Structures are given as structure tokens and as C-alpha cells.
């Protein structure tokens, strides 16, 4: 009888360890019965976004700063570009397929734009916490991935300098999607 309880306890511990290993992102659910590949495939609708990009350029002691930001509330995209602001009706969906292809559809003020291409895990097939669409330059960190919600983020900084000139760019973004 004791061997049976020990065997069941060992199986339970191994099962929980295996299922918990599906959690890759810091904010992923503790337990998921689906793999990260299964969770990411499907059609996703953008429900919110916030982005900010700050560009600083210096030349011989004189400096300029440009700030660009966006906010999306599920229906309207608000854009602030260096102090001028505007808004537009907006929606975005992305269909992520198992075969490594995707189709992104954006509707802005009644005009429809589509982008087709390839996606892949950029940080190895084991970790699966960063995704790239068409190129790895604009890769996104997957902050949260459940069966119904995906949160993608960017937090990057670049700088360069040479002989009296320097520039730096800081970009942050958070995109929240719901599975359709």
C-alpha cells in the first residue's frame, strides 16, 4: 500500500514539473496544458497598446530631443509626435500559423493594409520568449501568453557617437492581444 502512495506521489510531482515547464514568460500562467507553439497560433486582435520612442541627437554641444508616442484603447489610436497630436479609428489583427507564416491586417480610418510573412522564435526553440516577424531586428518579448491573451513588449536602447556627434534612441512598447 505504501509503495502505491509513493508511486502516485512521484507521478504527481513529475507531471506538475512537466506542466509548469510550459511557463516561459514571467507573467505566463503557472500551469498550461498547451505548449507555447499551440498557444501562440491563431488569430489575435489588438485590444490596447502604448508605445514611446525618444530620440536624442547632439552635435558640438547642441542637443535636440524628439519624442513619439502612441496609445490605443481598442477603437482609437492616439498619436503624439513632438507635441502635435492626432487620433484615428484603428484596428489590427494578426493570424499566426503553425507553418511559420503570419498575416497581419490593419484598418486605419477605413483603409485596409495587409502584411504577410514569416515568424519564428528568435531565442531558440527551447526558451520561446522572443518572437520575430520577417526579420529579427524588430523582435518582441512575449511578456504573457495564455490561451486567450498575448502581451508583447519592447524595451530597447541604441546609441552611437563619433567626432562631436552622438545619437541615442530609447523605445518601449506594450501590445495586448486577445485571441478571436
Secondary structure, 3 states (H helix, E strand, C coil): CHHHHHHHHHHHHHHHHHHHCCCCCCCCCCCCCCCHHHHHCEEEEEEEEEEEEEEEEEECCEEEEEEEEEEECCCEEEEEECCEEEEEEEEEEEEECCCCEEEEEEEECCEEEEEEEEEEECCHHHHCCEEEECCCCCCEEEEEECCCEEEEEEEEEEEEEECCEEEEEEEEEEEEEEEC
